[in-house]
Amino acid sequence: MRLPGFDPDVPLPRYQTRGAAGADLCANLPPDQRATGITLPPLGRTLIPTGLALAIPDGWEVQIRPRSGLALKHGVTLPNSPGTIDSDYRGPLGVILLNLGEAPFTIRHGDRMAQMVVAPAPQAAFHLVEALDDTPRGAGGFGSTGMGAA
Protein backbone atom coordinates (compact mmCIF):
# COMPACT_ATOMS: atom_id res chain seq x y z
CA MET A 1 0.00 0.00 0.00
CA ARG A 2 1.23 3.49 -0.79
CA LEU A 3 0.83 5.80 2.15
CA PRO A 4 -0.96 9.15 1.71
CA GLY A 5 1.27 12.13 0.91
CA PHE A 6 4.04 10.12 -0.70
CA ASP A 7 5.10 10.28 -4.34
CA PRO A 8 3.29 7.63 -6.44
CA ASP A 9 5.99 7.93 -9.13
CA VAL A 10 8.70 6.40 -6.91
CA PRO A 11 9.07 2.79 -8.06
CA LEU A 12 7.68 -0.05 -5.99
CA PRO A 13 10.26 -2.56 -4.71
CA ARG A 14 11.67 -4.45 -7.64
CA TYR A 15 14.29 -7.03 -8.48
CA GLN A 16 17.00 -5.59 -10.72
CA THR A 17 17.96 -8.93 -12.28
CA ARG A 18 16.30 -12.29 -12.81
CA GLY A 19 18.52 -13.94 -10.19
CA ALA A 20 18.28 -11.23 -7.54
CA ALA A 21 17.21 -12.38 -4.07
CA GLY A 22 16.51 -8.85 -2.85
CA ALA A 23 14.14 -6.27 -4.26
CA ASP A 24 15.47 -2.71 -4.13
CA LEU A 25 13.69 -0.20 -1.90
CA CYS A 26 13.64 3.47 -2.85
CA ALA A 27 13.58 6.54 -0.67
CA ASN A 28 10.19 8.25 -0.87
CA LEU A 29 10.79 11.53 0.92
CA PRO A 30 8.18 13.97 2.18
CA PRO A 31 7.59 16.95 -0.15
CA ASP A 32 9.65 19.36 1.97
CA GLN A 33 12.77 17.14 1.67
CA ARG A 34 12.53 16.08 -1.98
CA ALA A 35 14.63 18.92 -3.41
CA THR A 36 17.48 18.66 -0.91
CA GLY A 37 17.41 15.02 0.13
CA ILE A 38 18.58 13.87 3.55
CA THR A 39 22.29 14.20 4.32
CA LEU A 40 23.87 11.82 6.80
CA PRO A 41 27.10 13.05 8.38
CA PRO A 42 29.79 10.49 9.20
CA LEU A 43 28.43 8.23 11.98
CA GLY A 44 24.98 9.75 11.46
CA ARG A 45 21.87 7.61 11.24
CA THR A 46 18.26 8.32 10.36
CA LEU A 47 15.01 6.68 9.34
CA ILE A 48 14.33 7.02 5.61
CA PRO A 49 10.68 6.60 4.56
CA THR A 50 9.65 4.39 1.65
CA GLY A 51 6.05 5.58 1.44
CA LEU A 52 4.90 1.95 1.69
CA ALA A 53 3.11 -0.35 4.11
CA LEU A 54 3.11 -4.12 3.60
CA ALA A 55 0.74 -7.01 4.31
CA ILE A 56 3.05 -9.98 4.86
CA PRO A 57 1.39 -13.43 5.07
CA ASP A 58 1.54 -15.43 8.31
CA GLY A 59 4.65 -17.58 8.46
CA TRP A 60 6.70 -15.10 6.41
CA GLU A 61 8.88 -12.07 7.11
CA VAL A 62 10.56 -9.35 5.11
CA GLN A 63 14.24 -8.78 5.81
CA ILE A 64 15.73 -5.36 5.09
CA ARG A 65 19.38 -5.50 4.10
CA PRO A 66 22.06 -3.04 3.00
CA ARG A 67 22.93 -2.55 -0.63
CA SER A 68 26.48 -3.78 -1.08
CA GLY A 69 27.42 -0.96 -3.47
CA LEU A 70 26.46 1.72 -0.95
CA ALA A 71 28.34 -0.11 1.78
CA LEU A 72 31.52 -0.50 -0.28
CA LYS A 73 31.59 2.89 -2.00
CA HIS A 74 30.22 5.12 0.77
CA GLY A 75 30.14 3.13 4.03
CA VAL A 76 26.33 3.38 4.17
CA THR A 77 24.73 0.40 5.87
CA LEU A 78 21.89 -0.62 8.19
CA PRO A 79 22.69 -0.72 11.91
CA ASN A 80 20.11 -3.46 12.54
CA SER A 81 20.94 -5.61 9.56
CA PRO A 82 19.00 -7.51 8.66
CA GLY A 83 15.99 -5.60 9.87
CA THR A 84 12.90 -7.75 10.24
CA ILE A 85 9.35 -6.79 9.36
CA ASP A 86 6.94 -9.18 11.06
CA SER A 87 3.83 -10.51 9.35
CA ASP A 88 1.51 -8.75 11.81
CA TYR A 89 3.00 -5.24 11.29
CA ARG A 90 0.91 -2.91 9.15
CA GLY A 91 2.59 0.46 9.72
CA PRO A 92 4.87 2.53 7.50
CA LEU A 93 8.01 0.89 6.15
CA GLY A 94 11.12 2.89 6.95
CA VAL A 95 14.79 2.01 6.62
CA ILE A 96 17.37 2.98 9.24
CA LEU A 97 20.51 4.07 7.41
CA LEU A 98 23.91 4.59 9.07
CA ASN A 99 26.84 6.38 7.48
CA LEU A 100 30.09 4.66 8.51
CA GLY A 101 31.96 6.50 5.78
CA GLU A 102 34.33 9.43 6.16
CA ALA A 103 32.24 11.91 4.16
CA PRO A 104 28.63 13.08 4.39
CA PHE A 105 26.24 11.06 2.24
CA THR A 106 22.99 12.37 0.76
CA ILE A 107 19.97 10.15 0.14
CA ARG A 108 17.89 11.71 -2.61
CA HIS A 109 14.23 11.24 -3.37
CA GLY A 110 13.82 8.03 -5.40
CA ASP A 111 17.32 6.66 -4.62
CA ARG A 112 17.65 2.90 -4.19
CA MET A 113 18.84 2.68 -0.58
CA ALA A 114 18.27 -0.88 0.70
CA GLN A 115 16.90 -4.21 -0.40
CA MET A 116 14.19 -6.43 0.94
CA VAL A 117 14.13 -10.22 0.96
CA VAL A 118 10.90 -12.12 1.50
CA ALA A 119 11.62 -15.23 3.58
CA PRO A 120 9.80 -17.99 5.44
CA ALA A 121 9.71 -17.42 9.20
CA PRO A 122 8.52 -20.54 11.01
CA GLN A 123 7.98 -20.28 14.74
CA ALA A 124 9.75 -22.85 16.91
CA ALA A 125 8.71 -24.42 20.20
CA PHE A 126 11.23 -23.90 23.01
CA HIS A 127 11.80 -26.46 25.76
CA LEU A 128 14.11 -26.52 28.74
CA VAL A 129 16.21 -29.72 28.86
CA GLU A 130 18.81 -31.11 31.28
CA ALA A 131 21.40 -32.00 28.61
CA LEU A 132 22.08 -31.62 24.88
CA ASP A 133 23.08 -34.26 22.38
CA ASP A 134 26.78 -34.34 21.49
CA THR A 135 28.23 -33.24 18.14
CA PRO A 136 31.80 -33.25 16.75
CA ARG A 137 32.06 -29.49 17.41
CA GLY A 138 30.54 -29.67 20.86
CA ALA A 139 30.73 -26.41 22.81
CA GLY A 140 33.51 -24.95 20.64
CA GLY A 141 32.76 -21.24 20.24
CA PHE A 142 33.78 -18.54 17.81
CA GLY A 143 36.62 -19.70 15.58
CA SER A 144 36.54 -23.25 16.89
CA THR A 145 36.23 -24.77 13.41
CA GLY A 146 39.61 -23.32 12.42
CA MET A 147 40.81 -21.05 9.65
CA GLY A 148 41.88 -21.52 6.05
CA ALA A 149 42.03 -24.78 4.13
CA ALA A 150 41.21 -28.06 5.86
Sequence and secondary structure as in RCSB ss.txt:
>XXXX:A:sequence
MRLPGFDPDVPLPRYQTRGAAGADLCANLPPDQRATGITLPPLGRTLIPTGLALAIPDGWEVQIRPRSGLALKHG
VTLPNSPGTIDSDYRGPLGVILLNLGEAPFTIRHGDRMAQMVVAPAPQAAFHLVEALDDTPRGAGGFGSTGMGAA
>XXXX:A:secstr
 B TTS TTS   B SSTT SSEEEE    GGGTTT EEE TT EEEEEEEEE    TTEEEEEE  HHHHHHH 
EE TTSSEEE TT  SEEEEEEEE SSS EEE TT EEEEEEEEE         S     SSTT  TTTT SS  
